[in-house]
Amino acid sequence: MKTVCQHISILVGSGLNTSNILSVHSTVQTGYYHFGTAVRKNHSLIEGIHLEKAKEMVQILKDEERKSV
């Protein structure tokens, strides 16, 4: 994906969650992701961000990055 897009950043989103983020990441390797209801309180678009869920997503990606170094 980085090779195709070169200097253009693409924000990947829609349906990302803890179950599929690593699969998506291994395919697109963009490093830019948008999380919606997966990190929201009660999975609601109108409620605020659930900080622990957001931190969990970040940690999953960081752990994967460490494995590949």
C-alpha positions in Angstrom: 0.0 0.0 0.0 2.8 2.4 0.9 4.5 1.7 -2.5 1.3 2.4 -4.4 0.3 5.5 -2.4 3.8 7.0 -2.1 3.5 10.3 -0.3 -0.3 10.2 0.0 -1.6 9.0 3.4 -4.8 6.9 3.5 -6.8 6.5 6.6 -8.2 3.0 6.8 -11.4 2.5 8.8 -14.9 1.0 8.9 -15.3 -2.1 11.0 -11.8 -2.2 12.5 -11.7 -3.8 15.9 -9.4 -5.9 18.2 -10.2 -9.0 16.2 -9.3 -7.8 12.8 -6.8 -4.9 13.2 -3.7 -7.2 12.8 -5.0 -8.8 9.7 -5.8 -5.5 8.1 -2.5 -4.0 9.2 -0.5 -6.9 7.7 -2.3 -6.4 4.4 -2.2 -2.6 4.1 0.7 -1.6 6.3 -0.4 2.0 6.3 0.0 3.0 10.0 -3.1 5.2 9.8 -6.3 3.8 11.1 -9.7 5.1 12.1 -11.6 3.5 14.9 -15.3 4.3 15.4 -17.6 2.3 17.5 -14.9 -0.2 18.5 -13.4 2.3 20.8 -16.6 4.1 21.9 -18.5 3.7 25.1 -21.3 1.2 24.6 -20.2 0.9 20.9 -22.3 4.1 20.3 -21.3 6.8 17.8 -22.9 9.5 20.1 -21.1 8.5 23.3 -17.5 9.4 24.1 -14.3 7.5 23.5 -13.6 4.6 25.9 -9.9 5.4 26.6 -9.0 1.8 27.7 -10.4 0.4 24.4 -8.4 2.9 22.4 -5.2 2.1 24.4 -5.8 -1.6 23.7 -5.9 -1.0 20.0 -2.7 1.0 20.1 -1.0 -1.6 22.2 -2.0 -4.4 19.8 -0.3 -2.5 17.0 2.8 -1.6 19.1 3.2 -5.2 20.1 3.0 -6.4 16.5 5.6 -3.7 15.5 8.0 -4.9 18.1 7.7 -8.5 16.9 8.7 -7.5 13.4 11.8 -5.6 14.4 
